[in-house]
Amino acid sequence: MSQSAIQLKCYCNEYPWGKQGSKSAAARIASKTPGTEFKIDESKPYAEMWFGTYPDLPSYVLETGENLQDLIDTNPEYYLGKQVLSKFGHSNLPFLPKVLSIAKALPLQLHPVSPREKLMYPDAETTQNKELAAKLHEKEPSHFTDPNHKPEIAIALSPFEAFTGFKHLADIEALLRLEPLQQFLPKGHKGPFTDQTLKAVVEKMLKASEDTVKRTEEALSALPGSAYGQHGYIAALLPRLQDQYGATDNGSLVALITMNYLRLAPGESIYIPADGIHAYLAGDIIECMARSNNVLNTGFCPRADRDNVDTFVSVLSFKPHDAKQALLPATSYKGSKKGFSKVYAPPMSEFDMLKTSVPAGETEILAPVNGPSMVVCTKGEGELVVEGKKVEVKEGYVFFIRAGVEVEYKTGKELELYTAFVQ
Ligand SMILES: [Zn+2]
């Protein structure tokens, strides 16, 4: 086996929000990954398959069983490349791709920014929270396990619904004029409605008692759909969220009234900035994030699992107020020699993601990149050629590709692959 393209064993976790049994794309892909001996239990939810070296659910070399990070650590420059090593200053794989299969809403969350990002992006919007991730890490290292930040992208594999970022201020203000919601405006509020007002509203919603949430949702349910204007979907989504988390979950109010609700078709993608509020609602996606497990949760999870509301609200980023700016369109990829790959390039440097779709009888060649790649095959079968060595590639197969090598894919049928890479 080539040491340039290393086939991996990767695994799935069973968070309760995952899709059941073989309905879960994460489980279907994991069940086709050689060497895992993973068999789908139709009675279990399967949430996330991970393709990184993060210790919670690491990848292993298929041939030897060695932890992939241990292998990288034997020769970081060979596997990650000089450029990536000096850029990140450590030998950890800097990104973490996943397949997520979502049956019900994930916790309402954000991922705090680190001081490191301040150095990398001195002008970024997100610098307002520059110290927070490190502070949290210092205070509670067991909870905030990583001083790195965690922006993420999500590419839809199936129809995908998500709450992300905040609605336009004028839209939120209009909704708050509805009688049941006026209580969440700051006392004596006269306007203008600013980000600070929104912050106070979100805080009030998150701190509301179970009883207040319940009564508010009852009153909202009694309103006609037309009361929500252009946000008529609220009337249909409220009972759906109540089915999932009951009628007393603060997350429903924040998500429905203040956040953007997006429906994506397969192939469409969103980008969540490092301190952006988000909650994924349903669908199968490929997700990729910077290597970190920092997360603040509130809503759509048991009260005991929620982080402090003051901390959560103090970290929130309120820009931009535009759902369209969350969209991350795929564009043509310079490194593709045959044009069968498109790139999703979020505005940050941890990683880019390629979608490669090779039709029957065709070949795709990807130019070498100055950093490591992680590839998962999501459809079809064919051949992967690196430095003259051929290996079979099929749905469920996962490969780590070292820095600086050209990659060729051939297929007689069809082949679909997602590649996260950094350089
Ligand atoms: Zn997230």
Residues whose N, C-alpha, C, O or C-beta is under 5 A from the ligand:
A	BS01	ZN	none
